[in-house]
Amino acid sequence: MYICYDANSNSMKELTKAEEQIMQILWEIERGFVKDILKHFPEPRPAYNTVSTIIRILQEKGFVSHRAYGRTHEYYPVVSKEEYTKSKMSSLVKNYFSNSFEKMVSFFAREKKISLKEMEDIIKLMEKEISQQKNKGK
């Protein structure tokens, strides 16, 4: 497994919008050749060489690896979507909400970005998690 952490910040390396778009496709299809990845882009599709270059950059960053079949390469993610999401969310909370999930949730609630139903669902999830963690401590 490759290491895709930034030595300066001790967090996962950032992806550009284009890199993230390709990773989303690879997470969905699990593995594929450049032509397979291209099929999943909306029109107008990027050039074959553009996608190929971005995949090589993703490989250098440690997000993607490949299996060679002669001169052709089949690419696959080595960082799971879950790992990347976890890193991105931690970075978001740290950089914009003073490392407080409470501040993040209250921000979205104040901005009316969370519906009443979603807030109720969050409360239920939190109550369930609290109960599970209390039971583990016993």
GINOR-V532694 format. One record per pair of residues at least 6 apart in sequence whose ideal C-beta (glycine too) atoms are under 8 Angstrom apart, sorted by the first residue. I is the first residue (numbers start at 0). GAP is how many residues later the second one is. Records with the same first field share a line. If there is no record, write none. Layout:
I = GAP, GAP
This chain:
0 = 77
1 = 60, 61, 63, 76, 77
2 = 59
3 = 8, 9, 57, 58, 59, 75
4 = 6, 7, 8
5 = 6, 7, 8
10 = 76, 79, 80
11 = 67, 71, 72, 75, 76, 79
12 = 48, 49, 50
14 = 8, 43, 46, 48, 69
17 = 28, 32, 36
18 = 35, 38, 39, 42, 44
20 = 20
21 = 15, 29, 32, 33, 36
22 = 35, 40, 41, 54, 56, 58, 61
23 = 57
24 = 7, 12, 15, 16
25 = 6, 11, 38, 49, 50, 51
26 = 50, 53, 54
27 = 12
28 = 7, 8, 11
29 = 46, 47
30 = 43, 44, 45
31 = 42, 43, 44
32 = 39, 40, 41, 42
33 = 14, 17, 18, 21, 39, 41
34 = 13
36 = 14, 18, 38
37 = 7, 8, 10, 13
40 = 10
54 = 9, 20
57 = 6
58 = 6, 7, 16
61 = 16, 17
62 = 14, 15, 16, 21
63 = 11, 12, 13, 14
64 = 10, 11, 13
65 = 7, 8, 9, 10
66 = 6, 7, 9
91 = 12
92 = 6, 7, 8, 11
95 = 8
96 = 6, 7, 10
104 = 9, 17
107 = 6
108 = 10
113 = 8
